[in-house]
């Protein structure tokens, strides 16, 4: 069901993008081109459980589709939908504090974005004189997500409803949203494969305005909040510390995450695209 819904979203996004691109094309000259494409690669995450090294994330397949309108040989606009999972474990860290914290998560992210593409040099799909170029991308995205963690039996549970840091039942701690905006940016390289196909490699990062992709942000709360309601699962998932430091009587109030820095996610992708607009018949000028 999730896979079917994902491809329905791709199809809907492409239809909307095609309609919007007609307005852009009408304002350009020289015959802009349009493409549809498929992307596959891997996703990564930077946040409280992986502060700096994207290669410490546990990799998952990322895939998506896009519709691109090339306004001219240097500028294009891409409408894109992506789906992926990011995952990280303190057990993979080299830091003793993180190892003792002993948290983990995974999060399925679906993203819709519009991005501008700026080619370093002229690139025209199908034109042997302008067959390859590097490019920059930047734009705006909306994403949905749902962080999970596994219990001692290996069963995965959504974390947002639990309120692991007191969200929703301690004053001043609001329940975080499972959707939000992000700013995508990246670099890549594209090359023509004949007259109608293009291949590209791309690295991209997404700056978000949430610190809860991993459900970790502030400090531990008193586990009695969970235990008094008999919620043993919530108590287990909120505090998995292996050993409480000697200078503390309990984990309550101890640092669990870093609220001063929001989480990020990104992709490394390969894509293939097909020209769906009519190729110029008189010249290659765009």
SVG drawing of the C-alpha trace seen along z (x, -y; Angstrom):
<svg xmlns="http://www.w3.org/2000/svg" viewBox="-2 -36 37 46">
<polyline fill="none" stroke="black" stroke-width="0.4" points="0.0,0.0 2.8,-2.4 4.6,-1.8 1.3,-2.3 0.6,-5.5 4.1,-6.7 3.8,-6.2 0.4,-7.9 2.0,-10.9 4.7,-10.8 2.1,-10.8 0.1,-13.6 3.3,-15.7 4.2,-15.2 0.8,-16.3 0.9,-19.4 4.4,-20.2 3.5,-19.8 0.6,-22.3 2.8,-24.8 5.6,-24.5 3.3,-25.6 3.3,-29.1 7.1,-29.1 7.5,-27.9 5.2,-30.6 7.5,-33.3 10.7,-31.9 12.1,-31.9 14.1,-29.5 12.2,-26.3 12.6,-25.1 12.6,-21.4 10.9,-19.2 11.9,-15.9 10.6,-13.3 13.0,-11.3 13.5,-8.6 16.1,-8.8 17.6,-6.2 20.3,-6.3 20.8,-6.5 19.8,-8.9 21.6,-10.1 21.0,-12.2 22.9,-14.7 21.6,-15.3 21.8,-14.4 22.7,-10.7 25.1,-11.6 26.4,-15.1 28.8,-15.5 29.6,-12.4 26.9,-11.4 28.7,-8.1 27.9,-7.0 24.2,-6.9 22.7,-3.5 22.0,-3.7 18.6,-3.0 17.5,-3.1 16.1,-6.5 14.0,-6.8 11.8,-9.4 10.7,-11.0 10.9,-14.5 9.6,-16.7 12.1,-19.3 11.5,-22.2 14.7,-23.7 14.0,-27.4 17.2,-27.8 20.6,-26.2 21.7,-27.5 18.5,-27.5 16.0,-24.9 13.2,-24.2 12.6,-20.8 9.5,-19.5 10.4,-16.5 9.1,-13.9 11.3,-11.6 10.8,-8.8 13.5,-7.4 14.3,-6.3 17.0,-7.7 18.4,-5.7 21.1,-6.1 22.2,-4.3 24.3,-5.5 25.9,-2.0 27.7,-3.0 29.3,-6.0 32.9,-6.4 31.8,-8.8 31.6,-7.2 28.7,-9.6 26.7,-8.6 27.4,-4.9 26.1,-5.2 23.0,-7.1 22.2,-4.1 19.4,-5.6 18.4,-4.8 15.7,-5.7 14.6,-5.3 12.3,-7.7 10.5,-7.4 10.5,-10.7 8.4,-11.7 9.4,-15.0 7.9,-17.3 10.1,-20.1 10.6,-22.7 14.2,-23.5 16.0,-25.7 18.9,-24.2 21.8,-26.4 24.2,-24.8 27.9,-25.8 28.1,-25.8 25.5,-25.5 23.7,-22.2 21.1,-21.2 19.5,-17.8 20.4,-16.0 22.9,-18.6 26.3,-17.1 27.9,-20.6 26.5,-21.0 26.2,-17.5 27.4,-17.8 27.6,-20.2 27.9,-20.5 25.0,-22.2 23.8,-23.7 20.4,-23.3 18.4,-25.2 14.7,-25.5 11.9,-24.8 10.5,-21.5 7.8,-20.2 8.3,-16.8 6.4,-14.4 8.1,-12.1 7.4,-9.7 10.3,-8.7 10.3,-5.2 12.4,-3.1 12.5,0.6 11.8,2.3 13.8,5.0 11.9,7.6 12.8,5.8 9.3,4.4 9.2,0.8 7.0,-1.9 6.2,-5.5 7.9,-7.9 6.0,-11.1 2.8,-9.9 4.9,-8.8 6.3,-12.2 9.7,-10.9 10.9,-14.3 7.6,-15.3 5.9,-16.7 2.2,-17.1 2.0,-16.5 4.7,-18.7 4.1,-22.5 6.2,-24.2 6.9,-21.1 4.6,-21.0 4.1,-17.9 6.2,-18.3 4.7,-18.2 5.2,-15.3 5.6,-17.6 7.4,-20.8 9.4,-22.8 13.0,-22.3 15.5,-24.1 17.1,-21.7 20.5,-22.6 23.1,-20.5 25.5,-20.0 25.6,-17.5 26.8,-16.5 24.7,-15.7 25.5,-14.2 23.4,-13.5 22.9,-9.9 21.9,-10.3 19.2,-12.7 16.5,-12.1 18.1,-10.7 20.2,-12.3 22.1,-10.8 23.0,-12.7 24.7,-12.2 23.8,-14.5 24.5,-15.2 21.9,-17.1 21.3,-18.4 18.1,-19.5 18.1,-22.1 15.1,-21.6 13.5,-23.7 12.9,-20.7 15.1,-19.0 12.9,-15.9 13.8,-13.8 15.4,-11.6 13.0,-12.3 16.0,-13.6 16.4,-17.3 16.5,-18.4 16.8,-16.5 15.6,-13.4 12.4,-13.6 11.5,-11.6 10.4,-8.2 7.7,-8.2 5.6,-10.2 5.3,-7.1 5.4,-4.5 2.5,-6.0 0.3,-5.3 1.7,-1.8 3.3,-2.8 6.4,-0.6 7.0,-0.8 7.3,-4.6 9.7,-4.4 11.9,-2.0 12.0,-4.0 12.6,-7.4 15.5,-6.3 17.9,-3.6 20.9,-4.8 23.3,-1.9 24.8,-3.5 23.9,-6.7 27.0,-8.8 28.1,-8.8 27.5,-12.5 23.7,-12.0 21.0,-10.3 18.9,-9.7 18.8,-10.6 16.2,-13.3 17.4,-16.6 20.5,-15.1 21.2,-16.2 19.6,-13.9 20.2,-16.0 21.2,-19.4 18.2,-21.8 20.5,-24.4 21.0,-22.7 18.2,-21.4 18.4,-18.1 19.3,-17.7 18.9,-15.0 20.1,-14.5 20.6,-12.2 23.2,-10.9 21.4,-10.1 21.8,-8.8 19.0,-9.6 17.9,-9.0 15.6,-11.4 13.7,-11.3 12.8,-14.2 9.1,-14.6 9.0,-17.8 9.5,-18.0 13.1,-18.3 14.0,-21.5 13.9,-20.7 15.8,-23.7 18.6,-24.3 20.0,-23.5 19.7,-27.0 17.7,-27.3"/>
</svg>
